[in-house]
């Protein structure tokens, strides 16, 4: 039950972010991925 509830919470949070500002959310995710890749490479 816990993982299932966590998945629902994640979906709700993502929906709120998308509704708040789609472009900003995607932009933030893009840079987060870039930093993660740089961190892993170095």
C-alpha positions as CSV (number, residue, x, y, z in Angstrom):
1,X,0.0,0.0,0.0
2,X,2.8,2.4,0.8
3,X,4.5,2.3,-2.6
4,X,1.0,2.7,-4.2
5,X,0.2,5.8,-2.1
6,X,3.6,7.2,-2.9
7,X,3.0,6.8,-6.6
8,X,-0.3,8.6,-6.3
9,X,1.4,11.4,-4.3
10,X,4.1,11.8,-7.0
11,X,1.5,11.9,-9.8
12,X,-0.5,14.6,-7.8
13,X,2.6,16.7,-7.3
14,X,3.6,16.4,-11.0
15,X,0.1,17.4,-12.0
16,X,0.3,20.5,-9.7
17,X,3.6,21.5,-11.1
18,X,2.4,21.0,-14.7
19,X,-0.7,23.1,-14.0
20,X,1.3,25.8,-12.2
21,X,3.9,26.3,-15.0
22,X,4.5,23.7,-17.7
23,X,7.5,25.4,-19.3
24,X,9.2,26.3,-16.0
25,X,8.8,22.7,-14.7
26,X,10.3,21.2,-17.9
27,X,13.1,23.8,-17.8
28,X,13.9,22.9,-14.2
29,X,13.9,19.2,-14.9
30,X,16.2,19.7,-17.9
31,X,18.8,21.5,-15.8
32,X,18.5,19.1,-12.9
33,X,19.2,16.3,-15.4
34,X,22.2,18.2,-16.7
35,X,23.7,18.7,-13.3
36,X,23.1,15.1,-12.4
37,X,24.9,13.9,-15.5
38,X,27.8,16.3,-14.9
39,X,28.0,15.1,-11.3
40,X,28.0,11.5,-12.3
41,X,30.6,12.0,-15.1
42,X,32.9,13.8,-12.7
